[in-house]
Amino acid sequence: MSAMLDQAVTELNRKLQGRSYEGTAMFVLTGEGSIFLDQGEARVGEGPAEVTLTATPDTFRGLLEGDINAASAFMSGKLAVDGDMGAAMRLASALA
C-alpha cells in the first residue's frame, strides 16, 4: 500500500465528514492503486461501484485540494468517468 493512497484516503474521509454521499464510487489513481468509497467512507481497495473515476495522482490531489475543478478535468481528459454520471456529480458536490 502506498503512502499516497493512505494520504488520499485520510483526506477523502476528512472532506466527507459531516457531508452526505450515499453511494459507491471507486477512484483509480494510475500507477498507485484504487480507493473505494462506500456509504461515505473511503478505504484503499476496490469494489463494485456506481461510478469509477480515473486520474493521475497529481490530478487527484488537485481535485481534493480544490486546485482543479472536476468538470474542467473531465472536459480536458484529465479525469475519466465510467458509470453513473449522476453519481459522479453528487460526489463532486459532496467533496466541494
C-alpha positions as CSV (number, residue, x, y, z in Angstrom):
1,M,0.0,0.0,0.0
2,S,1.4,3.4,-1.0
3,A,1.8,6.4,1.2
4,M,0.0,8.4,-1.5
5,L,-3.1,6.1,-1.2
6,D,-3.1,6.3,2.6
7,Q,-2.9,10.1,2.5
8,A,-5.7,10.3,-0.1
9,V,-8.0,8.1,2.0
10,T,-7.3,10.3,5.0
11,E,-8.1,13.4,3.0
12,L,-11.2,12.0,1.4
13,N,-12.6,10.9,4.8
14,R,-11.8,14.3,6.2
15,K,-13.6,16.1,3.4
16,L,-16.6,13.8,3.6
17,Q,-17.0,14.2,7.4
18,G,-20.5,15.6,8.1
19,R,-21.4,15.5,4.4
20,S,-23.8,13.1,2.7
21,Y,-22.8,10.7,-0.1
22,E,-25.0,7.6,0.0
23,G,-23.4,5.8,-3.0
24,T,-20.4,3.8,-4.0
25,A,-17.5,5.1,-6.0
26,M,-14.0,4.0,-6.9
27,F,-11.1,6.3,-7.6
28,V,-8.3,4.7,-9.7
29,L,-5.0,6.6,-9.3
30,T,-2.9,5.5,-12.3
31,G,0.3,3.8,-11.2
32,E,-0.8,3.8,-7.5
33,G,-3.9,1.7,-7.0
34,S,-7.6,2.3,-6.1
35,I,-9.7,3.8,-3.4
36,F,-13.2,2.5,-2.7
37,L,-15.9,4.8,-1.3
38,D,-19.0,3.2,0.3
39,Q,-21.6,5.0,2.3
40,G,-19.4,8.0,2.8
41,E,-16.3,6.2,4.0
42,A,-13.2,5.7,1.9
43,R,-10.7,2.9,2.1
44,V,-7.8,1.6,0.0
45,G,-9.2,-1.2,-2.2
46,E,-11.8,-2.0,-4.9
47,G,-15.4,-2.9,-5.0
48,P,-18.5,-2.8,-7.2
49,A,-19.1,0.9,-7.7
50,E,-21.8,3.1,-9.3
51,V,-19.1,5.2,-10.8
52,T,-15.3,4.8,-11.3
53,L,-13.1,7.9,-11.6
54,T,-9.6,7.6,-13.1
55,A,-6.9,10.2,-12.9
56,T,-3.2,10.6,-12.2
57,P,-2.2,11.1,-8.6
58,D,-1.4,14.7,-9.3
59,T,-4.8,15.4,-10.8
60,F,-6.5,13.6,-7.9
61,R,-4.5,15.6,-5.4
62,G,-5.5,18.8,-7.2
63,L,-9.2,17.8,-7.1
64,L,-9.0,17.1,-3.4
65,E,-7.2,20.3,-2.6
66,G,-9.6,22.4,-4.8
67,D,-6.9,23.5,-7.2
68,I,-8.5,21.6,-10.1
69,N,-12.2,21.7,-11.0
70,A,-13.7,18.3,-11.6
71,A,-15.8,19.4,-14.6
72,S,-12.7,21.1,-16.2
73,A,-10.6,18.0,-15.5
74,F,-13.2,15.8,-17.1
75,M,-13.6,18.0,-20.2
76,S,-9.8,18.2,-20.7
77,G,-9.4,14.5,-20.4
78,K,-7.5,14.6,-17.1
79,L,-10.4,12.8,-15.3
80,A,-12.1,9.8,-16.8
81,V,-15.6,8.8,-15.6
82,D,-17.1,5.4,-16.1
83,G,-20.6,4.6,-14.9
84,D,-23.3,6.8,-13.4
85,M,-22.7,10.4,-14.3
86,G,-25.3,11.5,-11.8
87,A,-23.4,9.7,-9.0
88,A,-20.2,11.4,-10.2
89,M,-21.9,14.8,-9.9
90,R,-23.3,14.1,-6.4
91,L,-19.8,13.0,-5.3
92,A,-18.3,16.2,-6.7
93,S,-20.8,18.2,-4.8
94,A,-20.1,16.3,-1.6
95,L,-16.4,16.9,-2.0
96,A,-16.6,20.6,-2.8
